[in-house]
Amino acid sequence: MQKQMVPLLAIQLAMAFITAFVLAHVISAQPNDSAYMLAGWMWFGFVLPTQVSAVVFVAQNPNG
């Protein structure tokens, strides 16, 4: 069981790094960045990692 968790935890760690990177980017965003670009970064850094974590850690049978 523990060996099966290592890849899942690695994915979660990668998602945490993406979130931290995007947060740093948003904090230091220049005024000339477009609203659409910032919205894309926010989606990539906050929504996507959350959704990936939900998919990775939910134990559901894909066959029903």
N, C-alpha and C positions, 0 to 999 in steps of 0.2 A: 504494500500500500504506500509506504513512504517513498519508494523508488518511482512510483507513478506520479507522485506529487512534484518531483523536481522540475520537469518541463513546465508544468502549470505555474509553479512559483517563479520560474525564469521569465515566463510571459508576463506575469504580474509585475515583476521587477522592471522589465522593459517598459511597461505601460506607466509605471511610476516615474521613470526617467523622462518619458515623453511629456507627462504632465508638468514636471518641474521645468523642463526646457521651455515649454510653451508659456508657462506662467512668467518665467524670466523674460521671455520675448515680449509678452503683453505689457509687463511692467515698464520695460524700456522702449516701448513702441514710440516711434517718431510721429510727430503730428502730420507728416506727409503720407503716412500709411493710409490706404483707403479703408473705409468701414467694411467692405466686403472681404478684404484681405484679413483684417483682424477677426471678423466673424469666422472665416475659414480656419484660422489658427485656433480660435476658441473651440470650434467643433472638434478639430483634430486633437487638441490637447486635453479636453475635458469630457466631451461626450463619447468619443471613440474609445478611450481607455476604460471608461465606465461600462460601456456595452460589451467590450471584449472580456472584461472581468466577469460580467454576468454570464456570458456564454461559457467561459472556461470553468467556472466553479459550480454551475447548476448541473446536478446529476439527473439528467433525463434521458430516457431511451429514445433515440431518434426514430425508431420504428413504431412508436405509439405507445 
